[in-house]
Amino acid sequence: MAKFQFEFENVKRVKEILEKQAQKEVALIDSQIARQYEERRSVEEARRRLELDVARNPRRSMFEIQRKADLERALDEKGRRIERHIAELKRKRQKKLDQLVERSKERKIFEKLKERRYEAYLAEERRHELKDNDDMTAQKYARGES
């Protein structure tokens, strides 16, 4: 019995590698998004600390009031920049997910093809085996060995 050899094994292997690569890219983007959310939380926390500081000390000099306003503007700008980056990463993640779905479909197509070819191979092997058994039985019968 000859060994089963799938003629598209190399293509299937490449499809699997591409799918794993896409999975890694999605995971990398997810970690970047998580870091951006953490950075956004730290900006929000800094803003709360600034507000608490102002609430504890209502008497401020003009310099301190100006400094607080500058800090608020800087924190607001940083927050907006983080939000834009998160939105960009989410769009990028969606594209990668779509790409991952396509690569998964391609890999599954080759897996199904391999399964069908293997089933056809097994059926052909069974036909050869039956033919060989029939030939041996015919030879035994012809020799009178029943």
Phi, psi and omega in degrees: 000123181285152181283141179289132179230117178274121187291341180255024182300320180295318179295317179299317180297318178297318179298320178296317179297316179296323178294316178297322178297317179295322177297318179295321179295320178295317179297321178296316179295321178300319179292324176295320178297317179299319178296321180293321176297320178296318178295321178297320177297321179292324176295317179297320178295319178297320179295318177296319178298320179297317179293321177296319179298318179293320181294325180287327183236082183291334179276117183226153174278167180299322178298315180294322178296316178296317179299317178298317179297319178296317178297318179298316179297317180297317179294320178298315180297318179297319178298317178296319179297319178296317179298319177296319180294320178298316179298318178296317179295324178293321176296317179297319179297317180298319177298317180294324177295319177298318178296320179297319179299315179298316181294324177295318178299316180299316180297317181295325177300314180291328176295317178296318178300318179297317178300315181295317179296323179293319177297319178296320178299314180297320179297318178296319178297319178296321178298316179297319180295317178297319179297316179298318178296319178297318179297316180295320179295319180296319179295318178297318181293320181295326179277351178085027183266000187003000000 
